[in-house]
Amino acid sequence: MIERTDRQSLINLLSSCGFSLKKGLGQNFLISDDIPEKIARSCVGENTGVIEIGPGAGILTRSLSRRAKKVVAFEVDRSLEKVLSKTLDGFDNVEIIFEDVLKADLKAVVQRLKTECSEVVIAANLPYYITSPIIMEILEKELDISSVTVMVQKEAAQRLCAAVPSKNAGAVSVAVNYYTVPKILFDVDRSKFLPQPNVDSAVIRLDILAQPPVKICDRDYFFKVVQAAFCYRRKTALNSISAHLNLDKSRVARAIEKAGAGINCRAQELTLEQFADISKLLKEE
Ligand code: SAM
């Protein structure tokens, strides 16, 4: 058990358990007591059930556990078992599942937590190599959760939380703004991690919307059109959509104009409503 989470005590703990950090799994562990507390404070109430992704050495898990009713954490690296049994000794409301979160049945876990908690949230210091796939997986599953609070690289935070339309917007920001109200909560300096990464991070919170802000006729086709529009960022949306989806240019141009946008606009200038209209028109024609 470590009392304070500083660099040396974490190094000592990991080596006493014979554990070596794996860069390939995005293992940059927090060496701070304040940041985990701030994350937990921003998303957990006393009746909250938390799903944590990637507990690592359990530093964030402990802060979540102190505030939450129950924490279920998914960790892909079973060799962390010994470390976690030490850091989480006495934290009786924590359950660790050694499984890849992308293969897990999150719906079933949410349902189970809902039987004893008034709300369920997701919290994580995400492995940076799969930030977007994990967030997309969570959003597309339309889980019965209130929010997703995650630490990601600063640049990813800006892209994920970018307004639509805006110059920073990308396909992932359209998805985030379709399902949630996103917000950057605070920045985290690179010195707060072991090993220290080359970039700073930020904590973001995505509050899940009860209803999407626009009506779409076919969700898969809507996101296919969004992906296609952002595929070649330097091209116009017209050229990018027609090239990527192999559609006749005049047909795409008609849809863009009918949606009230200019045919020379780029994807980052389109609103959610315009994406919805363009995909509907292309699907119908
Ligand atoms: N939560 C810890 C902290 O803040 O110190 C560790 C965060 S570290 C950035 C990311 C963690 O996610 C690592 O423990 C890594 O093994 C785990 N991980 C990586 N890929 C995963 C996956 N697909 N499913 C579950 N856990 C994963």
Boltz pocket constraint, residues with backbone or C-beta under 6 A from the ligand:
constraints:
  - pocket:
      binder: B
      contacts: [[A, 25], [A, 26], [A, 27], [A, 28], [A, 29], [A, 30], [A, 53], [A, 54], [A, 55], [A, 56], [A, 57], [A, 58], [A, 59], [A, 60], [A, 61], [A, 74], [A, 75], [A, 76], [A, 77], [A, 99], [A, 100], [A, 101], [A, 102], [A, 124], [A, 125], [A, 126], [A, 127], [A, 128]]
      max_distance: 6.0
